[in-house]
């Protein structure tokens, strides 16, 4: 995969993280912590791991 493709995938993962963070904030605002935690576990954390993995791949490709 090229560096540009990796960076594009990183942006998509970051957008998922931001959207999930917004959703978690909305749920927390209305004290719906159970649903907030579901969003965190099902959307935010997988997107965060994907972002970290892609970042490592970008760093390796630049070396």
SVG drawing of the C-alpha trace seen along z (x, -y; Angstrom):
<svg xmlns="http://www.w3.org/2000/svg" viewBox="-30 -17 44 20">
<polyline fill="none" stroke="black" stroke-width="0.4" points="0.0,0.0 1.3,-3.4 1.9,-6.1 -1.0,-8.2 -3.4,-5.2 -2.3,-4.7 -2.8,-8.4 -6.2,-8.3 -7.2,-5.3 -5.8,-7.1 -8.1,-10.1 -11.1,-7.8 -10.1,-6.1 -9.7,-9.6 -13.1,-10.7 -14.7,-7.6 -13.0,-8.4 -14.2,-12.0 -17.8,-10.9 -17.7,-8.4 -16.4,-11.0 -19.2,-13.3 -21.8,-10.5 -20.2,-9.6 -20.4,-13.2 -24.1,-13.4 -24.9,-10.2 -22.9,-11.5 -24.7,-14.8 -28.0,-13.0 -26.4,-10.6 -26.8,-7.6 -23.5,-6.1 -24.4,-2.5 -24.9,-3.5 -21.8,-5.8 -19.7,-2.8 -21.2,-0.7 -20.2,-3.4 -16.7,-3.5 -16.2,0.2 -17.9,0.9 -16.8,-2.2 -14.1,-4.4 -11.7,-1.8 -11.6,0.2 -11.1,-3.0 -8.3,-4.0 -6.5,-0.7 -6.9,-0.9 -5.4,-4.4 -2.5,-3.3 -1.8,-0.4 -1.9,-2.6 0.4,-5.2 3.0,-2.5 2.7,-1.4 3.2,-5.0 6.2,-5.4 7.7,-2.1 7.0,-3.1 8.8,-6.5 12.0,-5.0"/>
</svg>
